[in-house]
Amino acid sequence: DSISMNYHDAAKLALKGIANYHRNEGNGGPSDRGVASAELWLGDYRSKGLHWDVIQFNHGLHDLKQAYDKDTDSWGAHQLALADYKRNLEREIQLLKKTGATLIWCATTPVPNNSSGP
């Protein structure tokens, strides 16, 4: 999830000597990118020393994005329909389960009710 770009360095430092902390390069983006990129991000996890013990994942805010129409002063549909979002997460979970790692779903970043952003 892109939010981890903000705390990656601090988390890596805090876990030094305790755990190896890694995140995908760049922005994880929406759930369809997670499905398309999961195997690339996981790497050669079947090789000795390259396995995953724990995988935390999230795609919520990207899929919830809405376009704003200035002419009608209204927000459009979410970037991805809820049914598609659910299908993508189920598919990604199946891909991540292949690693044997403990999976941790992180609920989407809270958005205040008074948020005026997309």
C-alpha positions as CSV (number, residue, x, y, z in Angstrom):
1,D,0.0,0.0,0.0
2,S,1.3,3.5,-0.8
3,I,0.8,4.7,2.8
4,S,3.8,2.5,3.8
5,M,6.0,4.7,1.6
6,N,5.7,7.2,4.4
7,Y,6.9,4.9,7.2
8,H,9.2,2.5,5.3
9,D,12.5,3.9,6.5
10,A,11.4,4.2,10.1
11,A,9.9,0.7,10.2
12,K,13.1,-0.8,8.6
13,L,15.2,0.9,11.2
14,A,13.0,-0.1,14.1
15,L,13.0,-3.7,13.0
16,K,16.8,-3.9,12.3
17,G,18.2,-7.0,13.9
18,I,14.7,-8.3,14.6
19,A,13.2,-8.9,11.2
20,N,13.9,-8.2,7.5
21,Y,11.4,-5.6,6.4
22,H,10.7,-5.1,2.7
23,R,8.0,-3.4,0.6
24,N,7.3,-3.3,-3.1
25,E,9.0,-0.6,-5.1
26,G,6.9,2.5,-5.7
27,N,3.2,2.7,-5.1
28,G,1.1,-0.5,-4.7
29,G,-1.9,1.1,-6.3
30,P,-5.3,-0.4,-6.8
31,S,-6.2,-4.0,-6.2
32,D,-6.1,-5.0,-9.9
33,R,-2.4,-4.0,-9.8
34,G,-1.9,-6.1,-6.7
35,V,-3.3,-9.2,-8.6
36,A,-1.2,-8.4,-11.7
37,S,2.0,-7.7,-9.7
38,A,1.8,-10.1,-6.7
39,E,4.1,-12.8,-8.2
40,L,6.6,-10.1,-9.2
41,W,6.6,-8.5,-5.8
42,L,6.9,-11.9,-4.0
43,G,10.0,-12.8,-6.0
44,D,11.6,-16.3,-5.9
45,Y,10.0,-17.1,-2.5
46,R,10.5,-20.9,-3.0
47,S,14.3,-20.5,-2.9
48,K,16.1,-21.1,0.4
49,G,16.4,-17.8,2.3
50,L,13.9,-15.9,0.1
51,H,10.7,-17.1,1.8
52,W,8.1,-14.8,3.4
53,D,7.1,-15.2,7.0
54,V,4.5,-12.4,7.2
55,I,2.9,-10.4,4.4
56,Q,0.8,-7.3,5.2
57,F,-1.3,-5.9,2.3
58,N,-3.9,-3.2,1.5
59,H,-5.2,-1.5,-1.6
60,G,-8.3,0.4,-0.3
61,L,-7.9,4.0,-1.0
62,H,-7.0,3.6,-4.7
63,D,-10.0,1.6,-5.4
64,L,-12.3,4.0,-3.5
65,K,-11.1,7.0,-5.5
66,Q,-13.8,9.1,-7.1
67,A,-13.7,11.7,-9.9
68,Y,-15.2,15.1,-9.1
69,D,-17.4,16.8,-11.7
70,K,-17.1,20.6,-11.3
71,D,-20.1,21.2,-13.6
72,T,-22.5,19.2,-11.4
73,D,-20.6,19.6,-8.1
74,S,-20.8,15.9,-7.5
75,W,-18.5,12.9,-7.1
76,G,-18.6,10.0,-9.6
77,A,-18.5,6.3,-9.0
78,H,-15.6,4.7,-7.2
79,Q,-12.6,3.8,-9.4
80,L,-13.5,0.1,-9.0
81,A,-16.9,-1.4,-8.2
82,L,-17.2,-3.1,-4.8
83,A,-17.7,-6.6,-6.5
84,D,-14.6,-6.2,-8.6
85,Y,-12.6,-5.0,-5.5
86,K,-13.8,-8.1,-3.6
87,R,-12.9,-10.4,-6.5
88,N,-9.4,-8.8,-6.8
89,L,-8.7,-9.2,-3.1
90,E,-9.8,-12.8,-3.1
91,R,-7.6,-13.5,-6.1
92,E,-4.6,-11.7,-4.5
93,I,-5.1,-13.6,-1.2
94,Q,-5.0,-16.9,-3.1
95,L,-1.7,-15.8,-4.7
96,L,-0.2,-14.7,-1.4
97,K,-1.3,-17.9,0.4
98,K,1.0,-19.9,-1.9
99,T,3.9,-18.5,0.0
100,G,2.8,-20.1,3.3
101,A,3.3,-16.8,5.0
102,T,1.0,-15.4,7.7
103,L,-1.2,-12.9,5.9
104,I,-2.3,-9.6,7.5
105,W,-5.0,-7.5,6.0
106,C,-4.7,-3.9,6.8
107,A,-8.0,-2.0,6.7
108,T,-7.9,1.1,4.5
109,T,-6.5,4.3,5.8
110,P,-9.2,6.2,7.6
111,V,-10.8,9.1,5.7
112,P,-12.5,11.8,7.7
113,N,-16.2,12.5,6.9
114,N,-15.3,16.1,6.1
115,S,-12.7,15.1,3.5
116,S,-13.2,17.0,0.2
117,G,-10.5,15.1,-1.7
118,P,-11.0,12.3,-4.3
